[in-house]
Amino acid sequence: HDHMLVSLAALPHGALLLDYREHFSSLGLVFPDVDVKNGVDDVAAQSVVEVEKFCALLQQACSRIAAASPELLVLVTPHGLQTADEVILYANRAAKGSAEWQGAWAEHRIECVLDTDATASLAAALKAVDVPCSSLVAFAEGEPIPLRWGEAVPLCLLAKAFQPPAVFPRCVIVSLPSRRHAFDAPYEAMLDRLAQGLDVFAREEKRRVSVVMSADLAHTHACPATHPGAPFAPLPAAAEAFDAALEAAVRALASIDGMAGTAGAAGALRELQTAITLFRTEHVLSCGLSGLVVLVRLAMRATHVQPVIELLGRIHPTYYGMLVAVLD
């Protein structure tokens, strides 16, 4: 039967997206549409307008994912329960938590049903291609495994798009190892096998599958107005080059046309390599690089369809960059 991968997406996990108006107001920033003349510094005003547009795009992206009617949602997170070297699959029957980050956003809560059969199938598919992985049960199988911002932010954004009668899909949660920080060559090769395992899993699955990467970009943008005390030393030129390379890698996928897709594939891989090199040499610090490498490699494997980029947008409203992308 046909490949059941109905959409492939990258969604950001910055909790400020859940209530950006309140977040920026709390920083003393004023919305241009509310009060243009109140001495708003231009950069801040620009940030607010950018976020407004980005959030509209994000809403469209989530609606697009919902419109594909996935019965199974595979979420890949860089901020889950992790080990040093192994990919972790959440084996409880449910997951529950909030978008809490740095003492805020705890009121944004989410609960989802985990599909234990699909999780076991994915574990088998990953082991078959030599991806080191373990299934993790937190507390007891009947208890929900905990979620935080890396999972809860994209899930909260998606949940809004599944309005009744649409039913929120059962989930499979894949947590990346902390080795992603080093991003050495063997780890990079493992990510290609992870994409391969996800591809095999989607081919064998009888239900409609959507794969979503929870991913943010470089964490070293300079942003005095929107985040006065950024936690990392700003490296704005490298951060922008890194974010642009990842956006270009996703963009290049649109020119992959079935088996004749070598040009698009080569372009996507070249841009990925640029981003990986910047990550290794310029300390740009990005939690989303792994997920985006898997997204590009999975899109290249799913050659049964021409990957159509439905939506793509990128901003850095604070010290970290954000990307939204949906491929059908």
Secondary structure, DSSP 8 states (H G I E B T S, - for coil): ----EEEEEEE---GGGGSHHHHHHHTT---TTT-TTTT--HHHHHHHHHHHHHHHHHHHHHHHHHHT--SEEEEEESSSS--SS-EEEE-SSEEEEE--BTTB-TT-EEEEEB-HHHHHHHHHHHHHTT--EEEE--S-TTS-EEE-HHHHHHHHHHHHH--TTS---EEEEEE--GGGGT--HHHHHHHHHHHHHHHHHHHH-SS-EEEEEE-B-BS----TTT-TT-SS---HHHHHHHHHHHHHHHHHGGG--GGGTHHHHHHHHHHHHHHHHHHHHH---BTTHHHHHHHHHHHHH-TTS---EEEEEEE-SSSS-EEEEEE-
